[in-house]
Amino acid sequence: MKAAQISEFGHADKVKINEVDTPTIKPDQVLVEVHAASINPFDTAVREGNFEIPLPITLGGDIAGTVVEVGSQITHVAQGDKVYGQAHAVSGASGAFAEFAATGGEQVGKAPSNLDFKEAASLTLVGQSAMQVIQGHINLQPNQKILIHGGSGGIGSVAIQIAKHIGAHVATTANGEGVDYVKKLGADEVIDYKVQKFEDLLHDFDAIFDTVGGETYKRSYEVLKPGGVIVSMIEQPDHALMEQYKVTAIAQQTQTTPESLAKLTSLIESGVIAPHVDKVFPLEQIAQAFETRESGKVLGKVVLVIK
Ligand SMILES: NC(=O)c1ccc[n+]([C@@H]2O[C@H](COP(=O)([O-])OP(=O)(O)OC[C@H]3O[C@@H](n4cnc5c(N)ncnc54)[C@H](OP(=O)(O)O)[C@@H]3O)[C@@H](O)[C@H]2O)c1
């Protein structure tokens, strides 16, 4: 089968399409024929060598496809099911950017019936991340005020949709074409982060969802009211700022489980979350797909079509 692999870390041009053996599965795994996969910032981090892993490695995490074989311990999906989930080689799977992926049975769930494979692949990591933060850590309530950083990104764009469905007041940071995009998603207030300082404009917020990190994260604490909560996809809690502003800070670690995927499927099938596939590439154009995602000109997701 074809697989997009690296045998050395580096730029997108290090990724090569290799002919490799189709993976075999263990009793707790499933084999998925991958129809589509999507690219996340984590895939760039793996490619650039931020993790100590033996090479060569097949890149990619998000998959959507058809189950072709199930291990003896797997009961929640069966051969022929359309599934979506994760298949990271760094987590013991065989990698997503390939014609077939062997991954833990717990890493996949039935795909939403109203999406095609491209759309389903685009939502697995970002959808679970946004859902686990907004409904879990923050437990956002109607009429609460939330600031979502990076609203035009993969996670931010899903977070806006969930927060609006709950009935919260949503402010978000975006730039360029992203400003109109987040307005269409339903954001009530949009701050152009290259022109305006969000901390000068927003006050007494109940919650902040940070998908950007760095200075943006540190400056966010002053937007919260006492008792508020800040959750970051990137940063660890800053205890001095927590104490100063009397707020709670949490670092998100997204978990893929069949339960989490089932909840996500239900949000998608009930129309709360719509996918936003911006650009689609065939597997052979993986380098171009990475470069496009890393250009900063993507609204939503970049997806690879494999079958
Ligand atoms: N902890 C975990 O378990 C976990 C899981 C998944 C993802 N993550 C991390 O979460 C982060 C977000 O992931 P993602 O998939 O949503 O990435 P993404 O699609 O690249 O979105 C990031 C967004 O941030 C925007 N942005 C950049 N600088 C900004 C600034 N100063 N102020 C406001 N917005 C800014 C970008 O907009 P522009 O287009 O304007 O640059 C982009 O839309 C990544 O760092 C990823 O690695 C962590």
The ligand as a Gaussian input file, in Angstrom:
#p B3LYP/6-31G(d) Opt

LIG

0 1
 N       -3.535000      19.698000      24.013000
 C       -4.083000      18.923000      23.097000
 O       -4.505000      17.813000      23.381000
 C       -4.217000      19.442000      21.700000
 C       -5.081000      18.781000      20.793000
 C       -5.274000      19.343000      19.535000
 C       -4.609000      20.518000      19.185000
 N       -3.778000      21.109000      20.075000
 C       -3.111000      22.385000      19.732000
 O       -4.116000      23.392000      19.665000
 C       -3.673000      24.437000      18.813000
 C       -4.797000      24.834000      17.853000
 O       -5.081000      23.750000      16.986000
 P       -5.935000      23.982000      15.650000
 O       -6.060000      22.663000      14.993000
 O       -7.155000      24.769000      15.922000
 O       -4.895000      24.904000      14.819000
 P       -5.179000      25.871000      13.593000
 O       -6.237000      25.302000      12.716000
 O       -3.849000      26.194000      13.003000
 O       -5.810000      27.181000      14.257000
 C       -5.060000      28.120000      14.958000
 C       -5.692000      29.476000      14.686000
 O       -5.059000      30.473000      15.493000
 C       -5.041000      31.680000      14.744000
 N       -4.049000      32.590000      15.308000
 C       -2.709000      32.601000      15.118000
 N       -2.140000      33.600000      15.851000
 C       -3.164000      34.190000      16.521000
 C       -3.233000      35.254000      17.456000
 N       -2.136000      35.916000      17.860000
 N       -4.447000      35.601000      17.955000
 C       -5.566000      34.951000      17.570000
 N       -5.568000      33.926000      16.687000
 C       -4.381000      33.555000      16.174000
 C       -4.747000      31.234000      13.340000
 O       -5.268000      32.211000      12.495000
 P       -4.469000      32.863000      11.275000
 O       -4.931000      32.115000      10.082000
 O       -4.940000      34.286000      11.309000
 O       -2.983000      32.716000      11.540000
 C       -5.538000      29.925000      13.240000
 O       -6.830000      30.191000      12.717000
 C       -2.415000      23.904000      18.123000
 O       -1.273000      24.471000      18.741000
 C       -2.465000      22.410000      18.371000
 O       -1.191000      21.811000      18.360000
 C       -3.559000      20.603000      21.316000

